[in-house]
Amino acid sequence: MKKRLLVLSFLALSFSGSGVAMAAAEAADGGVGAKAAIAIASGLAIGLAAFGAALGQGRMAAAAMESIGRNPNATDRIFTPMIIGLAFIEALAIYALLIAFLLQGKI
């Protein structure tokens, strides 16, 4: 098992070194690699932000509905902080969209 892990680690390191060397050569030539990295970064920025915002909003709404279900008289005290929290969560996704647009402008 240890020998297999050692061989796989060696192969992974040897392949990663060749990729770095090719990327360095391409960057010296001013190739497409930097533009591709910017495109991937902007896609990841908006994708991960949307994913995180959706998870946060879903959990917040579920917790608020559960709280209201347990104590219907507390609806007013739960609803306003929930809306403010949802606005903050959505603001993070909008910031990621803004960053993605700024990164796309560099391509």
One Martini backbone bead per residue (centre of mass of N, CA, C, O) as a GRO file, in nm:
protein
  107
    1MET     BB    1   0.058   0.063  -0.021
    2LYS     BB    2   0.304   0.255   0.005
    3LYS     BB    3   0.413   0.210  -0.280
    4ARG     BB    4   0.166   0.312  -0.432
    5LEU     BB    5   0.166   0.597  -0.312
    6LEU     BB    6   0.449   0.673  -0.408
    7VAL     BB    7   0.396   0.642  -0.712
    8LEU     BB    8   0.156   0.839  -0.734
    9SER     BB    9   0.307   1.086  -0.627
   10PHE     BB   10   0.526   1.092  -0.842
   11LEU     BB   11   0.336   1.125  -1.086
   12ALA     BB   12   0.199   1.385  -0.996
   13LEU     BB   13   0.459   1.558  -0.979
   14SER     BB   14   0.557   1.519  -1.271
   15PHE     BB   15   0.302   1.639  -1.412
   16SER     BB   16   0.297   1.920  -1.270
   17GLY     BB   17   0.572   2.028  -1.376
   18SER     BB   18   0.501   2.042  -1.681
   19GLY     BB   19   0.270   2.248  -1.655
   20VAL     BB   20   0.439   2.479  -1.538
   21ALA     BB   21   0.639   2.505  -1.772
   22MET     BB   22   0.428   2.569  -1.991
   23ALA     BB   23   0.306   2.819  -1.851
   24ALA     BB   24   0.567   2.986  -1.844
   25ALA     BB   25   0.612   2.994  -2.151
   26GLU     BB   26   0.337   3.124  -2.220
   27ALA     BB   27   0.367   3.382  -2.043
   28ALA     BB   28   0.617   3.491  -2.192
   29ASP     BB   29   0.440   3.513  -2.470
   30GLY     BB   30   0.140   3.599  -2.408
   31GLY     BB   31  -0.081   3.404  -2.386
   32VAL     BB   32  -0.391   3.240  -2.314
   33GLY     BB   33  -0.367   3.157  -2.010
   34ALA     BB   34  -0.459   3.420  -1.866
   35LYS     BB   35  -0.741   3.435  -1.993
   36ALA     BB   36  -0.838   3.160  -1.894
   37ALA     BB   37  -0.804   3.219  -1.591
   38ILE     BB   38  -1.003   3.454  -1.582
   39ALA     BB   39  -1.251   3.297  -1.682
   40ILE     BB   40  -1.250   3.087  -1.457
   41ALA     BB   41  -1.262   3.284  -1.216
   42SER     BB   42  -1.534   3.415  -1.289
   43GLY     BB   43  -1.701   3.157  -1.288
   44LEU     BB   44  -1.635   3.073  -0.996
   45ALA     BB   45  -1.734   3.322  -0.850
   46ILE     BB   46  -2.037   3.302  -0.933
   47GLY     BB   47  -2.091   3.006  -0.866
   48LEU     BB   48  -2.012   3.004  -0.561
   49ALA     BB   49  -2.194   3.239  -0.476
   50ALA     BB   50  -2.464   3.114  -0.561
   51PHE     BB   51  -2.439   2.861  -0.390
   52GLY     BB   52  -2.406   2.999  -0.112
   53ALA     BB   53  -2.665   3.170  -0.124
   54ALA     BB   54  -2.865   2.938  -0.153
   55LEU     BB   55  -2.796   2.796   0.109
   56GLY     BB   56  -2.846   3.034   0.303
   57GLN     BB   57  -3.142   3.092   0.222
   58GLY     BB   58  -3.257   2.814   0.283
   59ARG     BB   59  -3.178   2.800   0.583
   60MET     BB   60  -3.319   3.061   0.672
   61ALA     BB   61  -3.606   2.989   0.585
   62ALA     BB   62  -3.633   2.728   0.747
   63ALA     BB   63  -3.584   2.854   1.027
   64ALA     BB   64  -3.815   3.060   1.015
   65MET     BB   65  -4.050   2.861   0.970
   66GLU     BB   66  -4.000   2.698   1.226
   67SER     BB   67  -4.035   2.933   1.425
   68ILE     BB   68  -4.322   3.010   1.337
   69GLY     BB   69  -4.447   2.730   1.393
   70ARG     BB   70  -4.388   2.738   1.705
   71ASN     BB   71  -4.429   3.081   1.699
   72PRO     BB   72  -4.665   3.285   1.563
   73ASN     BB   73  -4.619   3.555   1.740
   74ALA     BB   74  -4.304   3.591   1.613
   75THR     BB   75  -4.316   3.698   1.319
   76ASP     BB   76  -4.218   3.997   1.340
   77ARG     BB   77  -3.935   3.921   1.480
   78ILE     BB   78  -3.840   3.737   1.225
   79PHE     BB   79  -3.885   3.876   0.949
   80THR     BB   80  -3.691   4.123   0.947
   81PRO     BB   81  -3.415   3.975   0.994
   82MET     BB   82  -3.450   3.792   0.748
   83ILE     BB   83  -3.448   4.009   0.527
   84ILE     BB   84  -3.173   4.128   0.600
   85GLY     BB   85  -3.011   3.866   0.564
   86LEU     BB   86  -3.088   3.822   0.266
   87ALA     BB   87  -2.957   4.083   0.166
   88PHE     BB   88  -2.667   4.011   0.250
   89ILE     BB   89  -2.642   3.753   0.085
   90GLU     BB   90  -2.705   3.885  -0.192
   91ALA     BB   91  -2.469   4.086  -0.189
   92LEU     BB   92  -2.246   3.876  -0.226
   93ALA     BB   93  -2.340   3.786  -0.509
   94ILE     BB   94  -2.315   4.068  -0.639
   95TYR     BB   95  -2.013   4.101  -0.590
   96ALA     BB   96  -1.932   3.857  -0.764
   97LEU     BB   97  -2.052   3.971  -1.024
   98LEU     BB   98  -1.873   4.220  -1.034
   99ILE     BB   99  -1.604   4.069  -1.044
  100ALA     BB  100  -1.665   3.914  -1.303
  101PHE     BB  101  -1.691   4.166  -1.482
  102LEU     BB  102  -1.407   4.276  -1.428
  103LEU     BB  103  -1.259   4.025  -1.537
  104GLN     BB  104  -1.385   4.033  -1.825
  105GLY     BB  105  -1.250   4.315  -1.896
  106LYS     BB  106  -0.950   4.176  -1.917
  107ILE     BB  107  -0.998   4.007  -2.196
   0.00000   0.00000   0.00000
